[in-house]
Amino acid sequence: MFNKTSKPARPEGHSVPVPPLPELGAPQQTRAPSPAAAKMASVLASDLVFEGNVSGAGDLHIDGTVRGDVKVGRLTIGETGNVEGGVQADYVEVRGRIVGAVSGKQVKLMGTAYVDGDINHEQLSIDVGAYFQGRCLQIRKGEAPQQHHAPVGFTTPSWSQTSDTAQLIELKPAG
């Protein structure tokens, strides 16, 4: 079926130039990487527990547990993700659990989200099925988040919290 025959030799004048092989240590790219490909999110896996504050300008995806404050550029809390502390990011997407205040330009609570804390936002989206307990305070573009103000003529309430109970101190007219 197959014969072992020698190939005819090429004439010397018609040789095809062969480009050199690339070095194995440095892969070549034929085009510039897109900004999305160059900026990958850091991931905290579901079997990890991080105790302490996390900060940076990049993207972070949390599937594990963070006990502390998180301040990043873009934050995604996966369905198994859990944050026990304050959260601040330009964009926050929550599929898991946050117990603490949330602050962001754009905040999305997906159907599996559980948020127990106040949300300061420019845009807020809450899907059906999401659990949210707290206040949502809308801020305008360029403004810093502000504290909730009491009606004119009243002092702001102050909370006194002991181990498991909270009590509200009465509002008194300013004057």
C-alpha positions in Angstrom: 0.0 0.0 0.0 2.8 2.4 0.9 6.1 2.5 -0.8 9.2 3.9 0.7 10.4 6.1 -2.0 12.7 9.0 -1.8 11.4 12.5 -2.5 12.8 14.3 -5.4 15.3 17.0 -4.3 14.3 20.6 -4.7 16.3 22.8 -7.0 18.5 25.1 -5.1 17.2 28.3 -6.7 13.6 27.7 -5.5 14.0 27.3 -1.8 11.3 28.7 0.4 12.6 30.9 3.4 11.6 29.3 6.7 11.0 31.7 9.6 12.8 31.1 12.9 10.9 29.2 15.6 9.6 31.4 18.5 11.4 30.9 21.9 9.4 28.6 24.2 9.8 31.0 27.2 8.0 33.9 25.7 4.8 33.2 23.8 4.1 35.6 21.0 0.8 37.4 20.6 -0.5 38.4 17.2 -2.7 41.2 18.6 -2.8 43.4 21.6 -4.8 42.0 24.5 -8.2 43.5 25.1 -8.6 45.6 28.3 -10.9 42.9 29.7 -8.4 40.1 29.1 -5.6 42.1 30.6 -7.5 42.9 33.8 -8.7 39.6 35.3 -10.6 39.5 38.6 -8.9 38.2 41.6 -10.8 35.3 43.1 -11.3 34.2 46.7 -12.3 30.5 46.4 -15.2 29.0 48.3 -13.0 27.0 50.7 -11.0 30.0 51.9 -11.7 32.3 54.9 -9.9 35.7 55.0 -9.8 37.7 58.2 -8.9 41.3 57.7 -9.5 44.2 55.4 -9.2 43.9 51.6 -8.4 46.9 49.4 -7.3 47.7 45.9 -8.3 49.2 42.6 -8.9 46.0 40.7 -11.7 43.5 40.4 -12.5 40.9 43.1 -14.8 37.9 43.0 -15.5 36.4 46.4 -16.8 32.8 46.7 -15.3 32.3 50.2 -15.6 34.2 53.4 -14.2 37.7 54.3 -14.4 38.9 57.8 -13.5 42.6 57.4 -14.0 45.5 55.1 -13.7 45.2 51.4 -12.8 48.3 49.2 -12.1 47.5 45.5 -12.9 48.8 42.1 -15.5 46.1 41.1 -16.8 43.5 43.5 -18.8 40.3 42.8 -20.0 38.2 45.7 -20.7 34.7 44.4 -23.6 32.5 45.6 -21.3 30.9 48.2 -19.6 34.2 49.0 -19.9 35.8 52.5 -18.7 39.2 53.7 -19.0 40.2 57.3 -18.0 43.9 57.2 -18.4 47.0 55.1 -18.2 46.9 51.3 -17.2 49.7 49.0 -16.8 49.5 45.2 -17.8 51.4 42.0 -19.8 48.3 41.0 -21.2 45.7 43.4 -23.0 42.6 42.4 -24.3 40.4 45.2 -25.4 36.8 44.7 -24.2 35.7 48.2 -24.3 37.2 51.7 -23.2 40.6 53.1 -23.7 41.6 56.7 -22.6 45.2 56.8 -22.9 48.5 54.9 -22.7 48.6 51.1 -21.5 51.6 49.2 -21.3 51.8 45.4 -22.2 53.7 42.3 -24.0 50.7 40.9 -25.3 48.0 43.2 -27.1 44.9 42.0 -28.8 42.4 44.4 -29.5 39.2 42.5 -32.2 36.7 43.4 -30.0 34.7 45.7 -28.6 37.8 47.6 -28.8 38.3 51.3 -27.9 41.8 52.5 -28.3 43.0 56.1 -27.1 46.6 56.2 -27.6 50.0 54.6 -26.9 50.6 51.0 -25.5 53.9 49.6 -25.8 54.0 45.9 -26.3 56.0 42.7 -28.2 53.1 41.0 -29.8 50.1 42.8 -31.3 47.0 41.3 -33.0 44.3 43.5 -34.1 41.1 41.8 -37.1 39.1 42.9 -36.1 36.7 45.7 -33.3 38.8 47.1 -33.3 39.5 50.9 -32.5 43.0 52.0 -32.8 44.6 55.4 -31.6 48.1 55.9 -31.9 51.5 54.3 -31.1 52.5 50.8 -29.8 56.0 50.4 -29.4 57.3 46.9 -26.5 59.6 46.3 -26.2 61.9 43.3 -23.2 61.6 41.0 -20.2 63.3 42.5 -21.6 63.6 46.0 -20.1 61.9 49.0 -22.4 59.5 50.9 -24.3 61.4 53.6 -25.7 60.3 56.9 -29.5 60.2 57.2 -30.9 63.4 58.6 -33.7 63.8 61.1 -36.6 66.1 60.3 -36.0 69.8 60.9 -36.6 70.6 64.6 -35.5 67.2 65.9 -32.2 65.9 67.0 -30.9 62.7 65.3 -31.6 59.5 67.1 -28.7 57.7 68.8 -28.5 54.0 69.2 -27.2 52.3 72.2 -26.4 48.7 71.6 -25.7 46.1 74.2 -24.9 42.4 73.6 -28.1 41.3 71.8 -30.5 44.2 72.3 -30.7 47.6 70.7 -32.7 50.6 72.0 -33.7 53.8 70.5 -33.3 56.9 72.5 -36.2 59.3 72.1 -36.3 62.2 69.6 -36.4 65.5 71.4 -37.2 68.9 69.8 -34.1 71.0 69.2 -34.3 74.2 71.0 
